[in-house]
Amino acid sequence: MTVEAAVPQDWQAIGNLEALHAVCQRLFIPDPDERLVFGEGPDHARLLLLGEAPGEKEAAAGRPFVGNSGRLLDKYLQRAGLRREDAYVTNVLKIRPPGNRTPRTSEVKEALPLVIRQIELIRPAVIVCLGSIAVQAIVDRKAKITEIRGVWQEKDGVHIMPTYHPSAVFRDENKRELLKQDLSSVANVLSKLGT
Protein backbone atom coordinates (compact mmCIF):
# COMPACT_ATOMS: atom_id res chain seq x y z
CA MET A 1 0.00 0.00 0.00
CA THR A 2 1.50 3.30 -1.07
CA VAL A 3 0.36 6.88 -0.64
CA GLU A 4 2.02 9.29 -3.04
CA ALA A 5 3.21 12.67 -1.78
CA ALA A 6 1.55 14.91 -4.40
CA VAL A 7 -1.46 15.98 -2.32
CA PRO A 8 -3.66 18.66 -3.91
CA GLN A 9 -3.25 22.10 -2.38
CA ASP A 10 -6.95 22.87 -2.66
CA TRP A 11 -9.43 20.00 -2.40
CA GLN A 12 -12.30 22.46 -2.97
CA ALA A 13 -11.02 23.04 -6.52
CA ILE A 14 -11.97 19.45 -7.37
CA GLY A 15 -15.46 19.95 -8.77
CA ASN A 16 -16.88 16.47 -9.37
CA LEU A 17 -16.49 12.83 -8.40
CA GLU A 18 -14.78 11.89 -11.66
CA ALA A 19 -12.01 14.44 -11.05
CA LEU A 20 -11.75 13.35 -7.40
CA HIS A 21 -11.45 9.73 -8.51
CA ALA A 22 -8.59 10.69 -10.84
CA VAL A 23 -6.77 12.45 -7.98
CA CYS A 24 -7.38 9.43 -5.76
CA GLN A 25 -5.83 7.13 -8.36
CA ARG A 26 -2.68 9.27 -8.34
CA LEU A 27 -2.44 9.48 -4.54
CA PHE A 28 -3.33 5.99 -3.36
CA ILE A 29 -1.53 3.11 -5.02
CA PRO A 30 -2.83 -0.37 -4.15
CA ASP A 31 -0.57 -3.39 -3.82
CA PRO A 32 0.02 -5.43 -6.98
CA ASP A 33 -3.00 -7.53 -7.99
CA GLU A 34 -5.31 -5.22 -6.03
CA ARG A 35 -7.45 -2.31 -7.13
CA LEU A 36 -8.37 1.06 -5.74
CA VAL A 37 -11.91 1.06 -4.27
CA PHE A 38 -13.18 4.60 -4.73
CA GLY A 39 -16.88 3.97 -4.14
CA GLU A 40 -20.05 3.52 -6.16
CA GLY A 41 -23.58 4.80 -6.38
CA PRO A 42 -25.51 7.80 -7.62
CA ASP A 43 -23.43 10.99 -7.72
CA HIS A 44 -26.00 12.80 -5.56
CA ALA A 45 -27.33 9.94 -3.42
CA ARG A 46 -29.38 10.96 -0.39
CA LEU A 47 -27.85 8.07 1.60
CA LEU A 48 -24.12 7.46 1.96
CA LEU A 49 -22.79 4.27 3.55
CA LEU A 50 -19.25 4.69 4.88
CA GLY A 51 -17.08 1.76 5.96
CA GLU A 52 -13.47 1.68 7.06
CA ALA A 53 -11.39 0.11 4.27
CA PRO A 54 -11.66 -2.42 1.47
CA GLY A 55 -11.14 -6.06 2.35
CA GLU A 56 -9.49 -8.68 0.17
CA LYS A 57 -12.56 -9.32 -2.02
CA GLU A 58 -13.23 -5.59 -2.40
CA ALA A 59 -9.61 -4.89 -3.40
CA ALA A 60 -9.77 -7.69 -5.96
CA ALA A 61 -13.07 -6.43 -7.43
CA GLY A 62 -12.46 -2.69 -7.08
CA ARG A 63 -15.91 -2.35 -5.45
CA PRO A 64 -16.92 -1.70 -1.83
CA PHE A 65 -18.77 -4.24 0.32
CA VAL A 66 -18.85 -7.22 -2.06
CA GLY A 67 -17.73 -9.92 0.39
CA ASN A 68 -19.64 -11.53 3.25
CA SER A 69 -20.06 -8.20 5.06
CA GLY A 70 -21.47 -6.66 1.89
CA ARG A 71 -23.98 -9.45 1.41
CA LEU A 72 -25.12 -9.07 5.01
CA LEU A 73 -25.36 -5.29 4.62
CA ASP A 74 -27.42 -5.68 1.43
CA LYS A 75 -29.78 -8.09 3.21
CA TYR A 76 -30.31 -5.72 6.15
CA LEU A 77 -30.74 -2.71 3.89
CA GLN A 78 -33.44 -4.58 1.98
CA ARG A 79 -35.21 -5.57 5.21
CA ALA A 80 -35.24 -1.89 6.22
CA GLY A 81 -36.78 -0.94 2.88
CA LEU A 82 -33.59 0.62 1.54
CA ARG A 83 -31.96 -0.17 -1.79
CA ARG A 84 -28.19 -0.35 -2.08
CA GLU A 85 -28.38 0.96 -5.65
CA ASP A 86 -29.93 4.19 -4.29
CA ALA A 87 -27.04 4.72 -1.84
CA TYR A 88 -23.46 5.81 -2.40
CA VAL A 89 -21.21 3.16 -0.85
CA THR A 90 -17.58 3.89 0.02
CA ASN A 91 -14.89 3.57 2.68
CA VAL A 92 -12.61 5.96 4.53
CA LEU A 93 -9.54 4.25 3.03
CA LYS A 94 -9.60 3.55 -0.69
CA ILE A 95 -6.95 0.82 -0.67
CA ARG A 96 -6.71 -2.31 1.47
CA PRO A 97 -4.40 -2.18 4.49
CA PRO A 98 -1.86 -5.03 4.38
CA GLY A 99 -3.29 -8.24 5.79
CA ASN A 100 -6.71 -6.62 6.27
CA ARG A 101 -5.42 -5.03 9.46
CA THR A 102 -7.28 -2.14 11.08
CA PRO A 103 -6.37 1.17 9.41
CA ARG A 104 -3.76 3.18 11.26
CA THR A 105 -4.54 6.69 12.50
CA SER A 106 -1.97 8.07 10.05
CA GLU A 107 -3.71 6.32 7.13
CA VAL A 108 -7.10 7.69 8.14
CA LYS A 109 -5.59 11.17 8.46
CA GLU A 110 -4.09 10.90 4.94
CA ALA A 111 -7.40 9.75 3.45
CA LEU A 112 -9.68 12.14 5.34
CA PRO A 113 -9.48 15.21 3.03
CA LEU A 114 -10.47 13.01 0.08
CA VAL A 115 -13.37 11.44 2.00
CA ILE A 116 -14.61 14.83 3.18
CA ARG A 117 -14.52 16.17 -0.38
CA GLN A 118 -16.30 13.04 -1.63
CA ILE A 119 -19.08 13.64 0.90
CA GLU A 120 -19.28 17.33 -0.01
CA LEU A 121 -19.68 16.47 -3.71
CA ILE A 122 -22.35 13.83 -3.10
CA ARG A 123 -24.26 15.98 -0.56
CA PRO A 124 -26.12 13.15 1.18
CA ALA A 125 -28.93 13.84 3.63
CA VAL A 126 -27.90 10.84 5.75
CA ILE A 127 -24.56 9.13 6.35
CA VAL A 128 -24.36 5.70 7.96
CA CYS A 129 -20.95 5.26 9.59
CA LEU A 130 -20.27 1.52 9.63
CA GLY A 131 -17.83 0.85 12.44
CA SER A 132 -15.49 2.80 14.68
CA ILE A 133 -13.03 3.94 11.99
CA ALA A 134 -15.81 5.64 10.00
CA VAL A 135 -17.31 7.16 13.16
CA GLN A 136 -13.95 8.49 14.33
CA ALA A 137 -13.18 9.91 10.88
CA ILE A 138 -16.50 11.71 10.43
CA VAL A 139 -18.02 12.33 13.88
CA ASP A 140 -15.26 12.56 16.48
CA ARG A 141 -11.80 11.00 16.50
CA LYS A 142 -12.27 10.00 20.15
CA ALA A 143 -15.77 8.54 19.70
CA LYS A 144 -16.42 4.99 20.84
CA ILE A 145 -18.86 3.04 18.68
CA THR A 146 -20.15 1.16 21.74
CA GLU A 147 -21.17 4.49 23.32
CA ILE A 148 -22.73 6.34 20.38
CA ARG A 149 -24.05 3.49 18.24
CA GLY A 150 -27.66 4.13 17.33
CA VAL A 151 -27.59 7.76 18.52
CA TRP A 152 -28.21 10.24 15.71
CA GLN A 153 -25.50 12.85 15.21
CA GLU A 154 -25.65 15.94 13.03
CA LYS A 155 -22.79 17.69 11.30
CA ASP A 156 -23.07 20.49 8.75
CA GLY A 157 -26.77 19.73 8.30
CA VAL A 158 -26.16 16.04 7.57
CA HIS A 159 -27.79 13.36 9.74
CA ILE A 160 -25.26 10.72 10.78
CA MET A 161 -26.07 7.27 12.15
CA PRO A 162 -23.14 5.53 13.85
CA THR A 163 -23.60 1.77 13.81
CA TYR A 164 -21.66 -1.46 13.81
CA HIS A 165 -19.76 -2.64 10.78
CA PRO A 166 -21.45 -5.73 9.29
CA SER A 167 -18.29 -7.75 9.97
CA ALA A 168 -18.82 -7.14 13.71
CA VAL A 169 -22.09 -9.10 13.47
CA PHE A 170 -20.15 -12.20 12.42
CA ARG A 171 -18.01 -11.94 15.56
CA ASP A 172 -20.80 -10.93 17.97
CA GLU A 173 -24.33 -12.18 17.35
CA ASN A 174 -25.76 -9.63 19.83
CA LYS A 175 -24.92 -6.82 17.41
CA ARG A 176 -27.13 -8.25 14.65
CA GLU A 177 -30.41 -6.81 15.96
CA LEU A 178 -28.76 -3.47 16.76
CA LEU A 179 -27.52 -3.10 13.19
CA LYS A 180 -31.01 -3.94 11.90
CA GLN A 181 -32.58 -1.37 14.26
CA ASP A 182 -30.15 1.32 13.16
CA LEU A 183 -30.85 0.74 9.46
CA SER A 184 -34.60 0.85 10.15
CA SER A 185 -34.08 4.18 11.89
CA VAL A 186 -32.18 5.40 8.82
CA ALA A 187 -35.08 4.40 6.57
CA ASN A 188 -37.50 6.28 8.86
CA VAL A 189 -35.41 9.46 8.83
CA LEU A 190 -34.99 9.34 5.04
CA SER A 191 -38.75 8.93 4.73
CA LYS A 192 -39.39 11.93 6.99
CA LEU A 193 -36.89 13.98 5.01
CA GLY A 194 -38.84 13.14 1.86
CA THR A 195 -35.98 11.33 0.20
N, C-alpha and C positions, 0 to 999 in steps of 0.2 A: 504494500500500500504506500503510495507516494503522494505527497501534496507539493505541488510546484510553488515557487516563491512569487510568481507574477500575479499578485492579488490586485484586483481593480481598485483604483483610488476612490472611485465614486460609484457605489452600487446602485444609487438612485438613477444613474444615467442609463442603466440597463432597462429598456422599456417594455420587454415582453418575455414570455417564457422561453421562446426559441433562442433568443439572444443569451438569456441566462443559462440555458442548457449548454450553449457553445462555450461560455466562460467556464462552466463547471467541468466540461470535458478537458479544458486546458489545465485547470487547477488540480483536479483529483484524478490520479492515474491508478486504475485498479491493477492488481497483480495479474501476471500472465494467465490466460485462460479464464479470466473473469471480466465482467462488464460493469460499467458505471450504471447505477440505478437512480436516475434523476427523479422519477415519479411519473404518474399517469392519471388521466382523468380530464374532465372539461376544464378549459382554461379559466373559467370564472365559476367554478363549482361553489355551491353554498355550504358544502360540507367538506372539510379537509381532515383526513386521517393521517396522523403523524406518528411513526414508529421511531425506533432508535437507529438501526443500521440494517443493511441487507444481510441476509444469511447466505449460506452456500448456494441454495437453489435460486435465490433472487439474483445473486451475483452471476450465476451461470446464465440465467434467462434475461437479465437486464430489466427485470420488472419487480416492483415491490410486492411483498406478501403473496407469494405463489406457492410456498411450501405448506406444511401442516398448519402453521399459525395462520396463514392466509386463508386456507380452507375453513378453519374454525371461525375466523373473523367474518368471512362471507356468509356463513351459516347464521351467525348471530345477527349480522346486519339484516339479513332477509327476515328473520323472526321478528325483528323490531320494525319491519316495514320500510327498511332503507335499502337502496340499491347501490351496490359498489360502483356501477358504471356512472352513477350520478355524483359520486364523490371524487375528489382529487386525493390520491393515495401516494404518500412519500415517506421518507425517513429523514432524520436529522443528518446522519452521515450518508453519503452517496456511494461510498465504496465499502466493501466488507472488511472489518477489522480482522487481522490474521487469526486463524483458528476460531473464528466466531466469538472472540472474547468481547467483554463489555467495552464499549468505547471509552477511551481515556478523556479526561477533562480537556486536555490540550486539543484533542481531535474535535470535540464538540465545539470548542472555542473557535477553531479554524473554520468549521462548517457553518457556524451560526449566522454570519452576515448573508450567506447565500440562502439559507433557509428563511431568514426574515424577509429577504427580498422576494423569494418565491411566494411566501404568504401574502405580502403586499400586492403582488401582481395578480394573484388569484382572487383576493378579497373575499374570503369565505365569511359566512355569518357565524359558523360554528366550527371549532377545531376540537377534535378528539385526540388527546395526547395519550398514546398507548405505551404505558410504562414510564419508569422513573427518569430515564434519559430525556425523553420528550418533554416531560413535565418540567424538569430542571432547566432545559434549554429555553422553553417558552414562558413558563409561569414564574419560577423562582429557582435559582440555582441551589438553594438549600432546602427546597421542598422535599417532603417524604411522601411517596405515593400512598403508603399505608395510612397517612394522616389526612390527605386531601382527596383521596379517591372518592368519586361520586359527588363532590362538592363543586358546584358551578363556580368558575372564576370568570372575570371579565378583564380584558386588556384591549385598549384602543378600540372599544366598541364591539369587539369580537367575543362571543361566548365560548368558553373553553371548558371542556369536560375532561378532567384527569381520570384515567382508569387504568386497569391492569393491561399489560401486553398479553395478547392471546397465548403466547408461549408459557406465561405464568400459570395459566389454567391447567396445562399438562403436568406441571409440577405440584400444583395445589388445587385439588378439586373444589375446595371451599370458595375459590375465587370465580368459579364458573357462573354462579347465579349473580354475583356482583357485576361482572362484565355485562351480562344480559340486561340487568337493571339499568346500568349506565347507558347502554345503547338505546334502550326504550326511552329513557329520559331525553336523550339527544333527538330521537324521532319526535317526541312531544314538543320540544322547544322549536325545532325546525317547522313543525306544523303551526305553532303559534306565531312564528315569525312570517308565515305565509310563503315559505320556500319549499 
